[in-house]
Amino acid sequence: MIGKDTIAFTLQTREMFTSIAPRYDFLNRLLSVGQDKDWRKRAVDLLDPMETDHILDVATGTCDVVIEIARRNLSAQIFGIDFSQRMLDLGRTKVTRNNYNKSISLQIGSGESLPFANESFDGVICAFGIRNFANVQMGLREFYRVLKPGGRIVILEFSVPQNQFFNTFYDWYFNLILPKIGNLISGHSNAYTYLPESVANFPNQKKFVEWIEKTGFEKVSFAELTFGIVSIHRGFKVSY
């Protein structure tokens, strides 16, 4: 049963993303110095979508990941879900502009209560979304539930660099510079202050592996990108 605190957190987070939606893509490129596109491509590479797959992108936002999958020229059916209607509206405009309406379906919904039947998908991907769940472990259980046996998850998320030298620069930029620029350009008073706070509160790479394994996934691994600023976790649902 979802408690009042969980509902309040979800509503507050959704309001924040709805507010920053118009500047979201621009700020992603600016604040990551263009690296966010490459990070998503690397995540889709690990997902390794195949011709007849059904793929779900959770917290699809403005649809960069589903569009990247569609660009692989597969006959896969791609589904994107997000809790912000404004994000989805912007994403749908991009999907239409790229002529991917036939292969991409979008709908509003929560990653912690996915509106799909058990064993519906061959792959589930989530890029920079699970950190914003009110209950991350509930979200992982939902990912497991909707995956077919042998299906795979790929989770791309911010992380804290382990290299001590680089971590000094990271702290300065991520905690001081990025929030000021992000809040100013987005027009939201604390959206990009929330970002470093949420990353700091998210489990580190090895702990997150434990969470994924506890859900039931096997062959769980992670890879760090850009000196550990982001990490990609991958796992597989047990085959019967």
Disulfide bonds with the S-S distance in Angstrom:
none
